Amino acid sequence: MNLMIVEDEPRLRLALAYNIPWDKHGIEVVGMASNGLEALDLVSRKRPDIMLIDVQMPEMDGLTLLGELRSREEISRLMKTIILSGHDNFEFAQLALEYGVSKYLLKPAGEEDILEAVLEARQQLRQDLEQWQRKAALEQQWKHNLPHLQNLFFIQWMNGKFTKQDVLRKSRELFISLKEDDRIAVAVVDLDPLPEDETRFQRGDAELLQFTMLCLAKELLGHPSRWITSDSGNMLLMVMIVEEDQDANEAMLRLNADVSKLLSQTKEVLKLTASAGICASIGTIEEMSLLYAQACRALQERVVYGHDLAIPYRELKQDMQGVMVQQNLEKMLEIALETADETKALEALKGLWEEAFTKSESSDEFHEAVLYMNSFFTRMIQKQGWTVKRVVGEDIEYFQNVKLLSTKMQTWSLLERTVKHIVSFMSEQRKTTSNQVVKDILNLLEEEIDQEITLHTVADRLYINSSYLSRLFKQEMGVVFSSYVMERKMERAKTLLQEGQKVYDAARLVGYRDVSYFTKVFRKYWGVNPGEVKG
């Protein structure tokens, strides 16, 4: 520690400097002054830790010196002062306390008392330094974590965790410029799924790419009225703060322009496309969660409109219908998968795509169609005794959450891959059996479903032993021959009745000449009479 002595009496000044064993206690006398003016000059050059100051001095007394040092901000919490006074003056002592003096000693003070006062001041200074260091470390840590804390604030705000007063209070704490009457607008931006032919990046790079786009957005659009951060799903979140006197329409136009600029620059820098969802209009601070939900809902619509777009929110239709497809296309796909005919399966899939997906007018309708197809594939897979995860592998996540599908291209690729996976499994399973035989049997059943078909007649037609055919069919299809024929006939009969055929005609077209027997079989299979099935 460094000590400066300010004393006008030479003999006492030298005694204080040399008679007290300062070095023994680790204290160095760095300067001596005979009055306040000399001390002012020395303080700025020597920067002492502790000052020992006489009150009564010519030209500038000790208390005036303290006042001057204070006005010049030369005294801080990290400097200690001790006063030596020849007068027991209450006003002097009171003023000294106001200036933050550590100790007020009366002359003649003994050397031991002065040493003790200096050592006590040193201890106080050490404690102050430790406290300052802890505070500085905490402040540094807080500043380091500030971006994370700000990001967490926005996530909690958008999820409706705060009241208006909470938002205003926390925004002040986190240096976010926000006033009570401000309004806001929200956009979310997400990179589009990687193209199938993308070789530079993989799915595991998505988080890094999203972070790159976040940095780009801050560089391009950083402004006190725009906050750019990430939501809990790692999508880029842009919050525009609109002051009370700003025009709402102008603000929305500016937000659209900002988002479009970001999409354009992302495409230029990353050579990848991104899409954005924008809330319907300006809202209040309390409406953050609503505006965020609108922006996210708008972004989902890229599955209908395509990618590389900034999509504004629009109200959904309330009269959404279920998925309507031609049953023959589904049957065609089912047979093609069961016979491992990839060409016909993809042909049927394309037909279903045209009917169920291209006519979708919203993401809800589109995802409803995905659920329909996923349900169909799940039935097909489980019918063979397999698990969906085993067949589709990493694509299982899209079966568990269809909203992960954000573009038509991505969805078509999934459906196409699923068909190929199922065909591959079917083919693998049939490697040790006569696949062509079962294929011929299934084709025969479909071509002659209006005839009476038995195991023996089919065996004779194919010149195969009926016992072998029965075992082969059960092994390949998972059901006995008669049950499979019954299922096909009943499914076909139901479709015919739904298409408006009369009961007699439906029975004839599926190989039943006795209408009453057909009615009995139909009721046992479906639980209702044929006449109750409406067209």
N, C-alpha and C positions, 0 to 999 in steps of 0.2 A: 504494500500500500504506500502511496505517496502523500506526504504532508507538507503544507505550506504554513509558515508562521508570519503573522502580520502584527507587529508590535513596534511602537515608536521609540521606546526606551532601549538604547543599544545594549546595555549590560544585560537586561532581562531577555532581550531577543536572542543574544548569543548563548545565554544560559539555557534557554529553552531548546536551542538547536543542538548544543554540544554536551550539556550536563546530564541530559536524560538519555539512557542507552536505547535509542530507537532501533538501531540495527539488530540488537539482540532480539527484538520482537518483530523483526521483518518489516520495519517501517523506515522509509527513506525520506529525509528532508530535501525536497526538490527546489525550494525557494524561500527567501525571506524578504519582507517588505517593511518599510518604516512607516508607511501610511496607506490610506485607501487607494490613492491614485496609482502608487507603485504596484499595489496588489492587482488593480484592474488590468494593468499591462501584463503582469506575470501569469495571471490565471489563464488567459487565452493561449499563452505559449507553453506553460507547464502542465496544465490540466490536472491539478491535484485531486486526490480522492477525498482528503480531509483538510480543512482549514482551521487553524487556531488563530482567532481574531480578537485583538484588543478593541474595546469600545471607544475609549477616549484617545483620539489621535489628531494631529494637526492636518490641515488641508482637506481631509475626508475621514470622518470617524467610521468606526466599525459597522454601525447600523446603516449608515448611508451607503457604505460599500455593499452591504448585503442587498439593500434595495436596488442599487445599480446593477449588481450581478443578476438579480432576479429579472429586472426589466430587459436586460440583454440576453436572458435565457441561458446564462452561463451556469446557473445553479439548477440541478435536477435532483430527482430522487436518488440518483447514484452519486451524489456528493454530500458529504457530511460536514457541518460547521459547528465549532465550539467557541463560545464567547468567553472572554476574560474581561471582567469589569471591576473597577475600583469603587463602584457605587451600587448600593443595594436599592436600586430604583425599580419600582413596580412597572412603570411605563416602559422602561428599557427591556425588562424581562418579558413583558407582554408582547412588545413589538418583535423581540427575538423569536418568540414562539410562533408568531404569524409568519415569519420568514423561514420557519422550519428548522430552527437551530436545535442541535441534538442535546447540548448541555450548556448551562449558564453557570460559569464559575466566578466566584468573587475573589478578588485579590486581597491579601497575598495568598494564592493557592499554592500548596506544596507540590513538589515535582511528582510525588507519587500520585496525588490527586489528578494532576494533569495527564500523567501517563495512563492512569485508570480511565479517565474520560476519553482519551484518544483510542484506547483499546476497545472501550465500549462502543464508540462510534464505528470503529472498524468492524466489530461483530455485527452491528446493525446494518452496515453497508454490505457485508457478506450475505446476510439474510435477504436484503433487498435484491442483491445480484442473483441469488438462487431463485427467488420468486420471479424476478424478471425473466430469467432463463426459462423457467417452467412456462411462464406466460407466453414468451416468444415461441417456444416449441409448440405450445398448443395453437397459437395463432398460425404458425407455419403449417401445422397439420390441418387446421381448419381450412386455410387457403388452398392447400393441396387437394382437400376433399370437396371444395366448394362446387366444382362442376358436377360431381356425383350427387351432392346434396340438392343442387338446383334441379337436376334430372329427376331425383326422387320426388321433389316437390311437385313437378309437373305431372308425374305419373299418379300421385295421390290426388292431385287436383282434378285430373281428367276422369278419375274413377269415383269422383263424388265424395272424397273423404273429408273435405274441408267445408266449413261455413264461409260466408263472405268475409267475415272478420278474421278468420284463420288465414285465408288467402292473403289478405292485406298485411297482416302482421308478419307472416312467414316470408312474404315477398320482400318486405323491408329488411328482415334479418339476412336474406340471401342476396341482397343488392339487385333485386329485380324491380325495374321501374314500373310501378303499377299504382294507379289511383282509383279511388272509390267509384268514380263515374266513368271510368274507362270501359270500353266494350272490346270484345275479342272475336276473331275468326280463326278457324282451325283447318289445317290440311295435313294429311298423312301421305307419305311417299314410300314406295317399296320397289325394290328391283324386281323386274319380271323374271319368271323362271328361266334358267339357262337353256338356250336352244340345244336340240339334240346333237347338233354337230359342233358344239362348243368344245374346244380342246385346251384353251388357256386356263380355264377354271373348272373346279369341281363343286359339287354340292356343299362340301365342307368349307369352301371358301366364302360362303354367303355372308357370314358375319363380318369378315374382313372387308368385303366389297361394300357392304352396307355402311361400315364405318368410314370408308373412303368417300362415299357419297355424302355422309354427314359432314365431313371436313370440307368437302367441296361446297356444300350448301352454306356453311358458316363463312367461307371465304367469299362467295358470290353475293350472299344476301344478308350478311351480318349487319345488324342495325339495332339501336336501342328499342325500336318499336317492334322488332321481330325476334322471337326466341326460337332457336332451332336446337332440338334435343332428340332423344329416342324414347319411344314408349316401351311398355313391358314386353312387347313382342319383337323388339329390335327394329321396328319400322321408324323411319324419320318422322318426327312430329314438328310441325311449324305452327307457332301461335303468333298471330298478328295482333298487336295491341292498338286499338283504335280510340283515339281521344274523343272527348265529348263533342267537340266542334267539327270533327271530320265527317265528310259525307259517307254514308254506309255503302252506297253503290260504287263510289270511287274506290273505297277500301277493298271491296270484293274484286273489282277489276284489277287492282294492284296485286292482290294475293294470287289471282289467276295468272297474271303476268310473271310473278316471281316463280311460281311453280313450273310454268311452261319453260322458263329460262333454265331452271335446274334440270328438268328432264332433257332439254337440248344439250346442255353441257355434260351431263352424265353420259349421254350417248357419244359425245365427242371424246371425252376423256377415257371412259372405261370400255367403249365400243360395245356397250350393253344398254338395253332399254330399261326404263323404269316407268311406273304408272303412279298416279296420285288420285286421292279422293278429297273433295273439298266440301265443307259444310254448306248448308243451304243459304245462310245469311249471317249477318253480324248478330252477336248475342251478348248478354251481360256476363259478368264474372261468375254469377251463380249457375249459368247455363253451360259451363265448360264441358261437363260430361255428356250433355245432349249434343253439342256441336262436334265433339270428338266421335261420338257414336255415328253421327251422320257422315262424317268424313270416312270412317272405316267402312260404313255400309256402301258409300259411293265407290270406294276402291274395289269392293267385291264385284262390282258390275263389269270390271275388265274381262271377266270370264265370258261375258256376252258381247261387249263392244270391241274387245281386242286390247292389245297392250300398247305401250308408248303413248298413253293418253292421260290428260288431266280431266277427271270425271266429276261433275258437280252432283250433289245429292238431289234426288227426286223422290217424291212419295211413291210407295209401292202400290200396285193394284191390289184390291182386296178380293178380287174374283179369280184368283189363281186356280187353275185346274190341274188334276193329276196327269200322270204320263199316259198318253194314248198311243199305242203302236199296233201294227198289224200282227195278229197272233201267228200268222204263217212265217213271218220273219223270225220271231222268237223260236218257233219250232225248227226252222231251217238252221239257226245258229246252234240250237241244242243238239240236233242230229250231227251237224258238222263237227262239233266238239267231241261228241261221243265216238265218232268214227275217226277222229284225229285228222280231219280234212281241213287243213289250214286255209286253203284258197277259198273254199265255200264258207268257212267260218268268218273270214274277213269280209267276204261279199255280203253276208247277212248282217254283220256288224255295221258295215257302211250304210245299209238300208235303215237299220235302227237309229243310227246317228242322224241321218237325214230327217227322220220322223220326230225323234225325241229331243234332239239337241239344237238343231239349226233353227227350229221354230220357237225356242225359248226367248222370252222377252225380258227376263230379269235373272239375276244370279240365283234367286230362290228356285225358279222354275228349272234352271240349268242344273243346280245341285240336286233337285228332286229327281231329275233324269239320271244323274250319277248314282243316287241311292238305288234307283230301279235296276240299273245295270249291275251294280255291286251285289245287290240281293240275288239277282239271277246267277251271277258267277259263283256266289257263295253256295247256293243250292247245288249247282253243278259239281262244285269241288267236294262238298260234304257228302254228296250222293255216292261218290267214289270211295268214301272212307278216308279222305285226306283232310288236312287242316289248311285253312286259307293261307296262313303265314308260311307254311311249307311250300305252297305252290307259288305265291306271288313274291315271297322274300321281302325286301325292303319296302315294296309298294304297299305293305300292310297298313302303313300310316294313312294312306289315302282311303282305305276301307274304313278306318276308324274315325277319320275326320275329313269329310269331303270338301270342307271349306279351304283345305290346303291347296286345292286345285284352283288356280287363279287365271288360267287362260284356256282357250279352246284347244290350242296345240298341245298343251300339257295334258289335258284331259283325254284327247284322242290317243296320245302316245300311251297313256296308262291303259286304256281299254284295249288297244292293239297289243301291248305287252302281255296283258292278262290273258287274252285269247291265245297268244303264242305259248305262254306258260302252261295253260291247260292242255293245249294240243301236245306240247312236249311231254307232259306227264302221262297223257293218254298213250302216246307212242311208246314211251319207255316201258309202261306197264304191259304193253302188248308185244314186246320184243320176243317173248318166249311162247307166244300163242299165234294162232292163225288169224291175224287181224283182218285179212281180206274176207274170210268166211263170215265173221260177225258183221262186217260192213255190208256184205251181200244180203245177209239176213235182214238187217235194218232197212236197207233199200227196198227189199222185197215187201217187208211189212208196210212201208209207206206207200208203195205203188199199188198194193192189193189190199189195202185196209178195208175195202168194201166187200171182201170175200171172207168166208169162214177160214180162219187160219189156225192150224194146230202144229204142235211140235213135229208130229209124224209127217204131215204134208210138206212142211218146209224141209225136213230131213230128206224126204224122197226127192224133192225138187233139186236139192243141192248134192244129192248122192252121198249123203253123210249118215253114219250110224246115229240114230236118234238119241241114244244114251250119251254118246260123245258130244253131240250138239248141245244137249241139255247142260252137261257139265261145263262145256266151253262157254256157253252163253252166260251161265250163272257166274263163272269166274270173271268174265270180261265186263259184264254189265252190272253185277252186284245184285241182281234179282233173277228169279226163275222166269223162264220163257213165257209161261201163261200169264204171269202177273204183268210183265212188260207189255204183252199184247193187249191185255185188259186196260192198262193205263193209257195206251195210245188210242184205243177205240173210244174210251170214255172222254178223253181230252178232245178228240176230234168231234165226238157227238155234241159235247157242250158248245164248242165253237160254232158248229152248224146251227144249233138251236138259237144261239145268240145272234147269228146272222139272219135269222128269220125263217129258217127251214121248219117245216112241220115235223111232228114227232115221227110219223111214218117214214118220211123221206130221210130224216136223220138216221133212223134205225137201219134203213136199207143201205145208206152210204157208208155205214161202218160194219156191214156184214151181218146184220140181224134180220132174218125174214119174219120172225115171230115178234110182233110189236109188244105184246104183253110180257114176253120174256125179257125183251130189251128194257122195258119200263122197270121190271123187277131188278135187273142188274144195275141200271142207271141209279135207281133209288138207293140201292145198297151201297153203291160207290160214292155218290155225291150227297146222299141224305135228303134229297128232294126228288119229286117226280119230274120227268122231262118237260111236262107242260108248264111247270112253274119257272122254268128258265126263260127269262124275257130276252127279246131281241133288242 
